[in-house]
Amino acid sequence: MSLKYVEEFRDGALAKQIIKKILAVSKKPLRLMEVCGTHTTSIFRHGIRSVLPKNITLLSGPGCPVCVTAQKDIDTFIHLCKQDDVIITTFGDLIRVPGSGSTLGKEKAEGADVRVVYSVFDAVHIARENKDKQVIFCAVGFETTTPTIAAGILTAAAEHIRNFCIHPANKLTPPALAALMETDGIHIDGFILPGHVSVITGTHAYKDTFEKYQIPSVIAGFEPVDILNAILMLIEQNEHNTPGLQNAYPRAVSDLGNIKAQKITSQVFEPCDAVWRGIGSIPSSGMALKKEFHPFNATKKFNIQAIDTPEPAGCACGKILMGLKNPTQCALYKKKCTPMTPVGPCMVSSEGACAAFYRYN
């Protein structure tokens, strides 16, 4: 994509035109949820909340992969790094997420071999170079990262790299949207659907959820014009009572999505029930390794049983992820919980709502 093409979606004059339309059209009080954590950050960075009419409320949803990772999975990552002769590999955001009694960062400081990687293929390479160690990759993320993790496992299998494995904690987006719609007390008038995820899944992935709940839904890119346009489309759907599933990111998202990535994912993974922080167990919302790839499952290799553990006392991350609270309504926000001393993952991750509020609000 050329720089010119990107800059068109940052054009101030065009943004003002869309804002003018929003102000003219918007009458009803609406609660719109941006599902993706990258959208949350972009909304704050570009000051989008400040230009919307007061009857429009933006909610941050369960679209930050680190934030929705269950406490028991964080504890499992920490437990795995205490095993003998292991190297833990992880994306950087996970290093500082508090478990029940520690973090991966603290374990590293105390001597555990914990390494930040940029890709699962970095972890596979580390396994190649360290045959005497078991290399474990902490697998978190949505449909965007799952295909690369699947490709990493296929690479390790093809090269007979037996000392590489993962703890799978990947999630699927559409089941979470359905779970939100089924939860008492949650009121959402429209979804700003994630752009990166939709590149992989295509628009069809949301079809069943939309048809069941008839909630206005728009797939959006991440530049200010993208987001403002998606908000305008959601407002128009609500004002005219014409709910639809629309794609406002056609330069990247198609109806069918990335077929090759989908095939690689389905070759290695299959849907399973999964626990989401703050939401609980959602049927068919996780990704489990298929039976033939169980040798690459760290919890099976080390015979570890994940135990449900409570979330930190007073932490409102779960309610924030469901749109029931905003970060400023958490009793710990900017007090006990800061970016330097995070209590919950929403203050740790670069895509977390609390981190975005703290930095930009």
C-alpha positions as CSV (number, residue, x, y, z in Angstrom):
1,M,0.0,0.0,0.0
2,S,1.5,3.4,-1.0
3,L,1.9,6.2,1.6
4,K,-0.4,8.3,-0.5
5,Y,-3.1,5.6,-0.2
6,V,-2.7,5.6,3.6
7,E,-2.6,9.4,3.9
8,E,-6.0,9.6,2.1
9,F,-7.5,8.0,5.2
10,R,-5.9,10.6,7.4
11,D,-7.1,13.5,5.4
12,G,-8.4,16.2,7.8
13,A,-10.8,17.8,5.4
14,L,-12.4,14.5,4.6
15,A,-12.6,13.7,8.4
16,K,-14.4,17.0,9.0
17,Q,-16.9,16.2,6.2
18,I,-17.8,12.9,7.9
19,I,-18.0,14.5,11.4
20,K,-20.4,17.1,9.9
21,K,-22.6,14.3,8.6
22,I,-22.4,12.5,12.0
23,L,-23.6,15.6,13.8
24,A,-26.4,16.1,11.3
25,V,-27.7,12.5,11.3
26,S,-27.2,11.5,14.9
27,K,-30.3,11.9,17.1
28,K,-30.6,8.7,19.2
29,P,-28.4,7.9,22.2
30,L,-26.2,5.0,21.0
31,R,-23.7,2.7,22.6
32,L,-21.2,1.5,19.9
33,M,-18.5,-1.0,20.8
34,E,-15.2,-1.1,19.0
35,V,-14.3,-4.8,19.3
36,C,-10.6,-4.5,18.5
37,G,-8.0,-3.2,20.8
38,T,-6.1,-1.5,17.9
39,H,-9.3,0.5,17.2
40,T,-9.4,1.6,20.9
41,T,-5.9,2.9,20.7
42,S,-6.5,4.6,17.3
43,I,-9.7,6.2,18.6
44,F,-7.8,7.8,21.5
45,R,-4.7,8.7,19.5
46,H,-6.8,10.7,16.9
47,G,-9.2,12.2,19.5
48,I,-12.2,10.7,17.9
49,R,-14.3,10.6,21.1
50,S,-13.9,14.3,21.5
51,V,-15.5,15.1,18.1
52,L,-18.6,12.9,18.5
53,P,-22.0,14.2,19.7
54,K,-22.6,13.5,23.4
55,N,-25.4,11.0,22.6
56,I,-22.8,8.6,21.1
57,T,-20.9,6.5,23.6
58,L,-17.9,4.3,22.5
59,L,-17.3,1.1,24.4
60,S,-14.1,-0.9,24.4
61,G,-14.7,-4.6,23.8
62,P,-13.0,-7.9,24.2
63,G,-10.6,-7.3,21.3
64,C,-7.2,-7.2,23.1
65,P,-5.8,-10.7,22.9
66,V,-3.7,-10.4,26.1
67,C,-6.5,-8.8,28.0
68,V,-9.0,-11.6,27.4
69,T,-6.5,-14.3,28.2
70,A,-7.9,-16.1,31.3
71,Q,-6.0,-15.9,34.6
72,K,-5.5,-19.7,34.5
73,D,-3.7,-19.4,31.2
74,I,-1.4,-16.7,32.6
75,D,-0.7,-19.0,35.6
76,T,0.0,-21.9,33.3
77,F,2.6,-19.8,31.3
78,I,4.3,-19.0,34.6
79,H,4.1,-22.6,35.8
80,L,5.7,-23.8,32.6
81,C,8.6,-21.5,32.9
82,K,9.5,-23.1,36.2
83,Q,10.0,-26.5,34.6
84,D,13.5,-27.9,34.2
85,D,15.4,-27.2,31.0
86,V,12.8,-25.1,29.3
87,I,12.9,-21.8,27.3
88,I,9.7,-19.8,27.3
89,T,9.1,-17.6,24.3
90,T,6.4,-15.0,24.3
91,F,5.2,-11.8,22.7
92,G,6.3,-8.8,24.8
93,D,2.9,-7.8,26.2
94,L,2.6,-11.0,28.2
95,I,5.8,-10.4,30.1
96,R,4.2,-8.0,32.6
97,V,0.7,-9.5,32.9
98,P,0.2,-10.5,36.6
99,G,-0.6,-14.1,37.4
100,S,-1.9,-15.2,40.8
101,G,1.5,-14.7,42.4
102,S,4.1,-13.7,39.8
103,T,4.7,-12.6,36.2
104,L,6.9,-14.0,33.4
105,G,9.1,-10.9,33.9
106,K,9.6,-11.7,37.6
107,E,10.4,-15.3,36.8
108,K,12.9,-14.1,34.2
109,A,14.5,-11.8,36.8
110,E,14.8,-14.8,39.1
111,G,16.6,-16.9,36.5
112,A,14.0,-18.5,34.3
113,D,14.9,-18.5,30.6
114,V,12.1,-16.3,29.2
115,R,12.6,-14.6,25.8
116,V,10.5,-12.1,23.9
117,V,10.0,-13.0,20.2
118,Y,8.3,-11.3,17.4
119,S,7.0,-14.4,15.7
120,V,6.4,-18.1,16.4
121,F,9.1,-18.8,13.8
122,D,11.6,-17.1,16.2
123,A,10.6,-19.7,18.7
124,V,11.0,-22.5,16.2
125,H,14.5,-21.2,15.4
126,I,15.4,-21.1,19.1
127,A,14.3,-24.8,19.3
128,R,16.6,-25.7,16.4
129,E,19.5,-24.0,18.1
130,N,18.9,-25.5,21.6
131,K,18.3,-29.2,21.2
132,D,18.9,-29.9,24.9
133,K,16.0,-27.6,25.9
134,Q,12.2,-27.7,25.5
135,V,11.1,-24.5,23.9
136,I,7.6,-23.4,24.7
137,F,5.7,-20.7,22.9
138,C,2.9,-18.8,24.7
139,A,0.2,-18.8,22.0
140,V,-2.3,-16.0,22.4
141,G,-4.2,-14.0,19.9
142,F,-7.2,-14.0,17.6
143,E,-7.7,-15.2,14.0
144,T,-4.9,-12.9,12.9
145,T,-2.1,-14.8,14.7
146,T,-3.4,-18.3,14.7
147,P,-2.5,-19.1,11.1
148,T,1.2,-18.2,11.7
149,I,1.2,-20.3,14.9
150,A,-0.2,-23.2,12.8
151,A,2.4,-22.6,10.2
152,G,5.1,-22.7,12.9
153,I,3.9,-26.1,14.1
154,L,3.7,-27.5,10.6
155,T,7.3,-26.3,10.1
156,A,8.5,-28.0,13.3
157,A,6.6,-31.2,12.4
158,A,8.2,-31.2,8.9
159,E,11.7,-30.7,10.3
160,H,11.1,-33.2,13.2
161,I,11.8,-30.5,15.8
162,R,10.7,-32.5,18.9
163,N,11.7,-29.9,21.5
164,F,9.2,-27.2,20.4
165,C,5.6,-26.9,21.7
166,I,3.0,-24.3,22.6
167,H,0.4,-23.6,25.2
168,P,-2.6,-22.9,23.0
169,A,-4.8,-19.9,24.3
170,N,-5.9,-18.5,21.0
171,K,-9.5,-17.2,20.6
172,L,-12.2,-16.8,17.9
173,T,-14.0,-13.4,17.6
174,P,-17.6,-14.2,16.5
175,P,-18.5,-16.4,19.5
176,A,-17.4,-13.6,21.8
177,L,-19.8,-11.2,20.1
178,A,-22.6,-13.7,20.5
179,A,-21.7,-14.1,24.2
180,L,-21.9,-10.4,24.7
181,M,-25.4,-10.2,23.1
182,E,-26.6,-13.0,25.5
183,T,-25.2,-11.4,28.7
184,D,-27.7,-9.6,30.9
185,G,-27.1,-6.0,31.5
186,I,-25.0,-5.4,28.4
187,H,-26.5,-2.8,26.0
188,I,-24.8,-2.5,22.6
189,D,-26.3,-0.7,19.6
190,G,-23.6,-1.5,17.1
191,F,-20.3,-3.2,16.6
192,I,-17.2,-1.7,15.0
193,L,-15.7,-5.0,13.8
194,P,-12.0,-5.7,13.7
195,G,-10.1,-5.0,10.5
196,H,-7.1,-7.3,11.0
197,V,-9.2,-10.3,12.1
198,S,-11.6,-9.7,9.2
199,V,-8.8,-9.8,6.6
200,I,-8.4,-13.5,7.6
201,T,-12.0,-14.5,8.3
202,G,-13.8,-12.4,5.7
203,T,-17.2,-10.8,6.2
204,H,-19.0,-14.2,6.2
205,A,-17.5,-15.1,9.6
206,Y,-20.0,-12.7,11.2
207,K,-23.0,-13.7,9.2
208,D,-24.6,-16.1,11.7
209,T,-24.1,-13.7,14.6
210,F,-25.6,-10.8,12.6
211,E,-28.6,-12.8,11.3
212,K,-29.4,-14.1,14.8
213,Y,-29.2,-10.7,16.7
214,Q,-29.7,-8.2,13.9
215,I,-27.3,-5.8,15.5
216,P,-25.7,-3.1,13.2
217,S,-22.2,-4.2,12.4
218,V,-19.4,-2.5,10.3
219,I,-15.9,-3.8,9.6
220,A,-13.5,-0.9,9.8
221,G,-9.9,0.0,9.1
222,F,-7.7,1.8,11.6
223,E,-7.1,5.3,10.2
224,P,-9.3,8.1,11.5
225,V,-11.4,8.4,8.3
226,D,-12.0,4.6,8.4
227,I,-13.2,4.8,12.0
228,L,-15.4,7.9,11.5
229,N,-16.9,6.4,8.4
230,A,-17.8,3.2,10.3
231,I,-19.4,5.2,13.1
232,L,-21.4,7.2,10.6
233,M,-22.6,3.9,9.0
234,L,-23.6,2.5,12.4
235,I,-25.5,5.7,13.2
236,E,-27.4,5.6,9.9
237,Q,-28.3,2.0,10.4
238,N,-29.7,2.8,13.8
239,E,-31.5,6.0,12.8
240,H,-33.1,4.4,9.8
241,N,-33.8,1.1,11.7
242,T,-32.0,-0.8,8.9
243,P,-29.4,-3.1,10.7
244,G,-26.8,-4.5,8.4
245,L,-23.5,-6.2,8.2
246,Q,-21.3,-3.8,6.1
247,N,-17.7,-3.8,5.0
248,A,-16.1,-0.3,5.3
249,Y,-12.6,-1.8,4.8
250,P,-12.9,-3.3,1.3
251,R,-9.3,-2.4,0.4
252,A,-8.2,-5.2,2.8
253,V,-11.3,-7.3,3.6
254,S,-13.2,-9.6,1.2
255,D,-16.3,-11.7,1.7
256,L,-14.3,-15.0,1.9
257,G,-11.2,-13.7,3.6
258,N,-7.7,-15.3,3.4
259,I,-8.6,-18.9,2.3
260,K,-5.0,-20.1,2.5
261,A,-4.6,-18.8,6.1
262,Q,-8.0,-20.5,7.0
263,K,-6.8,-23.8,5.6
264,I,-3.5,-23.8,7.5
265,T,-5.4,-23.0,10.7
266,S,-7.9,-25.8,10.2
267,Q,-5.2,-28.2,9.4
268,V,-3.6,-27.8,12.9
269,F,-6.4,-26.5,15.1
270,E,-10.0,-27.2,15.9
271,P,-12.6,-25.1,17.8
272,C,-13.0,-25.8,21.5
273,D,-14.7,-24.1,24.5
274,A,-12.5,-21.4,26.1
275,V,-12.5,-19.2,29.1
276,W,-12.4,-15.5,28.5
277,R,-11.3,-13.1,31.2
278,G,-14.4,-11.4,32.7
279,I,-16.8,-13.2,30.3
280,G,-16.3,-16.8,31.4
281,S,-16.5,-19.9,29.2
282,I,-17.7,-19.4,25.7
283,P,-18.5,-22.5,23.6
284,S,-16.4,-23.1,20.5
285,S,-14.4,-19.8,21.0
286,G,-11.0,-21.3,21.5
287,M,-8.5,-23.2,19.3
288,A,-7.3,-26.6,20.4
289,L,-4.5,-28.6,18.7
290,K,-5.9,-31.5,16.7
291,K,-5.0,-35.0,18.0
292,E,-2.2,-35.5,15.6
293,F,-0.5,-32.4,16.9
294,H,-0.8,-33.2,20.6
295,P,3.0,-33.8,20.8
296,F,3.2,-30.0,20.3
297,N,0.9,-29.2,23.3
298,A,3.0,-28.1,26.3
299,T,0.4,-28.8,28.9
300,K,0.1,-32.4,27.7
301,K,3.9,-32.8,27.3
302,F,4.4,-31.6,30.9
303,N,1.2,-33.1,32.2
304,I,-0.1,-29.8,33.6
305,Q,-3.7,-29.3,34.7
306,A,-4.8,-25.7,34.4
307,I,-6.6,-24.6,37.5
308,D,-9.2,-21.8,37.5
309,T,-7.9,-19.0,39.6
310,P,-9.7,-15.8,40.6
311,E,-8.9,-12.5,38.9
312,P,-7.1,-9.8,41.0
313,A,-9.2,-8.4,43.8
314,G,-10.8,-5.1,42.8
315,C,-9.7,-5.3,39.1
316,A,-12.4,-4.3,36.7
317,C,-10.8,-5.6,33.5
318,G,-13.6,-8.2,33.0
319,K,-16.3,-5.6,33.1
320,I,-14.3,-3.2,30.9
321,L,-13.9,-5.9,28.3
322,M,-17.7,-6.4,28.2
323,G,-18.5,-2.7,28.0
324,L,-20.1,-2.6,31.5
325,K,-17.5,-0.1,32.8
326,N,-14.9,2.2,31.5
327,P,-11.4,2.3,33.1
328,T,-12.1,5.4,35.1
329,Q,-14.8,3.5,36.9
330,C,-12.4,1.0,38.3
331,A,-11.4,1.7,41.9
332,L,-7.8,0.7,41.2
333,Y,-7.3,2.9,38.1
334,K,-4.5,5.4,38.4
335,K,-4.2,4.4,42.1
336,K,-3.0,0.9,42.7
337,C,-3.0,0.1,39.0
338,T,-0.7,2.1,36.7
339,P,1.4,1.2,33.7
340,M,4.4,0.9,36.1
341,T,2.4,-1.2,38.6
342,P,-0.3,-3.0,36.6
343,V,-2.9,-5.1,38.4
344,G,-4.7,-6.3,35.4
345,P,-3.8,-6.9,31.7
346,C,-5.9,-4.0,30.4
347,M,-3.2,-1.7,31.9
348,V,-0.4,-3.8,30.5
349,S,-1.1,-4.4,26.8
350,S,-0.6,-1.7,24.3
351,E,-4.1,-2.5,23.0
352,G,-5.7,-2.5,26.5
353,A,-8.4,0.0,27.2
354,C,-6.9,1.0,30.6
355,A,-3.5,1.7,29.0
356,A,-5.2,3.8,26.3
357,F,-7.2,5.8,28.8
358,Y,-4.1,6.4,30.9
359,R,-2.0,7.5,28.0
360,Y,-4.5,9.7,26.1
361,N,-7.5,10.5,28.2
